[in-house]
């Protein structure tokens, strides 16, 4: 079977959740199939634009390097990207084209794959097809409740870009105003923040405030493009039932979308290293605002003499996330230890030193790999009580739930464990087995076979 996996970025250019999953799936499929990967990145130098052919861990890769700031929420085409993807389709002649994360890839590739005669599969790693920021999290920090066919709501007018008369052609190469506004809102220094606010305000007056400009055109474009993807994809895979139900309520036919939980690369579980001091809580992952780090740090205030919080992670080069992290981490907290970025092959060693892992995301996280890695390592998880997080962690069985975004409730959970650490032994004993990537590859391949 000839299979082309398509994703925004691919190791070694990125190592976030969906990229790691795509790599593992491609790696395990290669034992019986002809698998290749098409991806883009903004690696240096970004110009000239080009398509690089290579291999990564034995997997043939097509690396499209394109320096422009395209995205699926902008209505101007990326002709260079389309041309390179068409070359790969003609060269590889895939029977299955499996899309993962379309960030910066645009909508056209799905229709191109469909037109090539291949069956099209799409794994929904987030809410990107019904939410321009992929998170169902509004710019004011409130959750978005899209649950019907009218999903042009809340932040959509702000985040969607159109090639109206106010936006010159060269603007396609620049980040959108919405991203500049996020950058300014997270800026840690008051004087610089005030100056940047004035600059962004001038740009909004010149180009039109995004939330109030070209609304009808944006609505038409967004519905037209998204519904075309709903139609052109043969099979959607949803790693959580919560996400599946949300997409069904927004228009994907229920018979076209299946709940298939992520499979994981299992690593050797290290023996838990008992602490001779305070309990050791851990945060492992990206230092993005929607990951709930601000909530976590607020919950941990004053616990430094009774517990330790170990933070492992990175901003992955995001200027917005770097501003956010500088803004929330400047206060001294004797109980917080920041370790920085880590290598994924060291995760077993890290988990062996922790008593519990905290996943405090403030969005409807789909199916966090961090939770499943913690369970593979035999570590209980404290997580928000919404979305795929709540599906993976059984409250009071193999972990604890707290109200999403509620620092006080999270603090109460932490204090309860500090005061009665024996709870952790009971939670640890009830952790169930996590599906392997090999098992999930078998399930996904069965879906491939049914399609062709």
N, C-alpha and C positions, 0 to 999 in steps of 0.2 A: 504494500500500500504506500502511495506517495503522499506525504503529508507536509504542508507548509505551515509553520507556526508564525504568527505575526504579533509583534508586541512593540510598545514604545521604545524601551531600552532593554538591553540584554547584558548579563555579566560579560566582561568585567567593568562595563561602563556604569552599572548601577547594581545594587544588591538589596533593593527593597522587595517587599513581599511578593507581588505579582511576577517580578522578574525572576526571583528565585524559584517560584513555582513553575513558571514556563520552562526554565532551564531543566529542572528535574524531570518534568513531563517529557520534554524532547529527548533527554538523555536516556530515559527508560524505554521510550518508543523505538529508539535506534536499534535495539537488539533484534527486532523483527521487521522493521519498516525503513523506507527511505524518508528520513525526516530532515528538513532544513528549516532555518529561521530567517525571517526578514525583520529587520529592526532599524530604528534611526537613533541618532544621538547627536549632541552638540559638542562632541569631542573636538579638541584643538588640533590643527587649525580648522575652523568652521567653514572657511572658504579655501579653494573653490569647492562648490558642491560636487559630490562624487558618490559612486557606489563601489564599495570595497568587497571583494569576495575573499572569504577565508574559512577557517575552521576554528571552533572552540570546543575543546574536550571531545574532538572527533565529530562534532556536529557542523555540517556546512552552514555558513552564515553569509547573509547578504546585508551589509552594513551601509545604510544610506545616510550620508552626512550632509545635513541641510541646515544652514545657519539662520533660516528665517523662523519667525515666531508664529507658525501656523498652529491651528487647533481645530477640533471638530465643532467648536462653537463660533466659528467665523465663516462668513459666506463667500469668501474668495477662494478659488481652487489653488492647490499646490501642483502645478503642472509637472514640475520636475519630479516630485515624489511619485505622481501617477505614472509617469513614463518609466521610472526605474522599477516600480512594482510590476508594470506590464511586462517588462523584460524578464523579470524573475518568473512570472506566471508562464510565459512562453517557453522559457528554458527548462523549468522544473516539471511543468505539466502536472500539478498536484491533483489528486482525486479529492483531497480534503484540505481546505484552508481554515485554520483554527485561529481566530482572533482572541487576544487577551486584553490588553490595555490600549485603547485608541488615543490616549493623550498625545496631542501634536501630530497625529496621523491623518486626521480628517475622516470624513464619511465616505469619500469616493472609493476607497479600497474595498469596502464590502461589496459594492455593486460590481467593481471590476472582477473580484473573485467569482461572484455569481455568474457574470457573463462569460467567464472562461470555461464554464461547464463543471467546475468543482462544487462539491457540497460544502456549505459554509457552517461552521460551528463557532460560537461566541461564548467565552466564559466571562460572566459578569463579576468582575472583581470589586466593583463599587457601583454607584448609582449614576454613572456618567451619561447614560442615554436619556435619563429623565431629569438630570440636574446638572447645570453647567459647571458647578464646582465639584461634582462627583460625590458630595458628602451629605446631601440633604441637610446642610447646616447653613442658615442664613447669615448674612454679613453682620447682623446684630447679635449673633451668638445663639439664636433660638433655633430649635429643630424645625425642619420643614415637614409638613404632613401630607405630602403628595400621595393621594390614594385614588385618583380617578384619571380619566383620559385628558383632562385639562391640566397638564403639568407645566404650563407656562405661567409660573407663579413666583412670588417673592423676589429672589435675586436674579431671575432669568433676564429681565431687561437690562440689568447692570452688567452682566457677565457676557452676554452674547454680543458679537461684533458683526456689523454689516458694512458693506462697501458703499454706504450712502455718500451723498455729495460732500459731507463735512469731513470725510476721512480720506486723505490722499493715498495714492498707491503706496508710497513709501512707508505708511503706517503699518503695513503688513509685516514689516521687519522689526517693529517695536513691540514691547510688551503692552498689553491693553491697559487702559486707564484704571480698570478695576484692580489690576495687580499693583499698580503704583499706589493706589489708595490703601491697599492692604499693607504694602511696604511702609507707608507713612504711619499708619495706625499702630504698627508694632515698633516704630523707631524709639530707641531707649532714651535719647537725649532731647529735652524739651525745646531748646533753642533751634536745633536742627529740624525737629519735628514741625515747629511753627513755620520755618522757612519752606520746607518741602510741601506743607499744606497749601501755602500760597501759590507755589508753582503748579501743583496739581489742580488747584482751583482755576488758575488761568487757562490751563489746557482744557478743562471741562467747559469753560465759557467759550473757548474758541471752537472746540470740536463738538460741543453739545454734551450735557450731562448724561452719562450712559443710561441712568434709570428713567430718563424722560425723552430719549431721542429714538426715532425710527421704531416705535413700538410695534406697529402693525407689520412692518417688514421683518422684524426679528421674530415675531410670533409665527408668521408664515414660513420663514426659513427653518425654524427649529422643529415645528411639527412635520414639515415636509421631509426633512432629512431623517429625523428619528423614526417616523413611521415607515420610511423606505427601508431602514435597517431592520425594523421589526418584520417587514415582509421578506427581505432578501436573505435573511439568516434562516437556515433550515432547522437549527437546534441551538437553544441557549442552555448553558449550564450555570446553575446558581449554587455557590458553596454554602449558603445558609437558606433555611426555609423562610426566614424573615424577609430576606432580599427577594426570594422568588415570589412571595405573596405581594410584595410592593410593586414589582414589575407587572405581575398579572393584573393588579388593580389599575395600572396605568396603560394597559393595552396589549401586552404580549399575550397571545392565546395560550391558555394553560397547557394545552397539549404540545406546545413547542418548547417548554422550559422545564428542565428537570433539576431537582436538588441532588447534587453530587458533592459530598463533603471533600475538602482538600485532603489529599494524601500527603504524607510527610516522609522526608528522608530520616530514617531512624538512626540515631547515634547511640553510642554506648552510654548507658546510664552510670554516672559516677556515684559512688557511695556518698551519702549526705554527710557533710563535715559538721559535726555539732558545734554550736557556738559556746564559748566560755564566757560570753558577755551578753549584751542586749540582743534582741531578735534582729534579724537581718532581712529587710524587705528590699525587693529589687524592681527597678523599671528597666526594661530592655526594649529598645526600638528607636524610631525616629523622633527627633526633638521638634515636632511640628505642633502648632497651637491646637489643632483638633484632636491631638492625642491626649489632651487633658493634663499636661504636666503642671499647669498653673493650679488646677484643682488639687493635684497630688501634693505639691509643695505647701499649699495652704493647710491641707489636712495634717501635714507632718510637723507644722510649727509647734514648738514646745515639747516634742517627743524625743529630741536629740539625746537626752540623758537616759531614755528608756528603750530606745530602738535606733537602728541605723537604716538609712535609705541609700542604696547603691544604684547609681544611674549609669547605665551603659547605652550609648547611642550617639547619633550624629545628626546634623541638620542637612546632610547630603547636599551641601553646597547651595541651599536655597537662601537667598538674601532675606526673604520675609521671615523664614524660620530662624535665621541667625539673629535678626532683630528681636524676635519674640523671646528667644532663649536668653539673650543679653538682658532683656527687660525684666524677666521673671527670676533670674538666677543671681542678681546682684546682691541680694540680701544674704548676710551670713547666717548659716544654720549649721550648728556644730554636728548635727546628726546626719547631714547629707554628704555623701562622697561621690564625686563625679569622676567616672573612669574614662569617659570619651568613647570614641569608636572602638569596635571590637571585630575580630574575625569570626565569621559564622562557624568555622570548624572548632572554635573554642567554647561554644555555647554549653557543652556538657560540663566543662570545668567551671564556668561561671555559675551555672545552676546548682552545682554541688555545694557552693558557698552560701546559698540563699535559703531562707526558711519559707518565704512566700514571694510570689511575683504579683505585681500590681499592674492591671491594665485599665487605666482611668479615662479612656476615650470619651469625648463629649459629643460624638456623632454615632449614628447607627452602624457601628463597625460591622463589616460583613462576616468575616471568619478569621480572626487574627491568628497568624502563624505563631506569634509569641505565646499564645495560650497553649497551643498544641505542643510547641517545643517544651514549655514548662512541664506539661504532663508527661512527655517522653522522659524528661529528666527527673520525674517523681516529685515535682514541686507544686503545692496547691496554689490557686490563683484567686486573687480578689479583683473583681471587675465590675464595671457598670452594668446595670440591670436591663439593658435594652439591646435590640438587634441580635446579631450573631454571637456577640459576647455572652449574652445570657443563655443562648442555646448550648454553647460549649461547656459552660461551667454550671454544675448543679449546686444550687445554693444550699449550704449546710452539709453537702455530701463530699465534693472534691474541691470546694472553694467557697467563697462568700460573694454575695451581690451587695452593692450599695447603689443608692439612687443616683442616676446619671447626673453629673455636674454638681453634686452636693458634697462639698468638702467636709461639712460637719458629720454627715452620715458615714463617709469614708473614715474619718478620724475615729468615730465610734467603733467601727469594725477593727481598726488597727489597735485601739486601746483594749478591746476585748481579747485579742490574741496576746497582747503584751501581758495582760493580767492572768490569762489562762493559756499558756503556750502548749499545754497538752492537747488542745483542740487541733493543733497542726498535725499531730501524729494520727489522729482519727481521719482527718481530711486526706492526708497523704496515703493512708491505707485504702481509700475508696477510689483512687484515680483509676479510670478505666483505660483500656488499650486504645491507642491512637491509630487510625488507618495508615497503612504504609503507602508511599508513592507507587510502589509496584502494584499493590492491590487497586489503587485508584486508576492507574494506567490501564489495567485490564478492563475496568468499567468503562472508561472513556473510549477505549478501542472498540468495545462492543457497540457503542453508539455510532462510531465511525462505520463499522461494518453494516449496520442497519441502514445507514444513509446511502451507501453505494451499492 
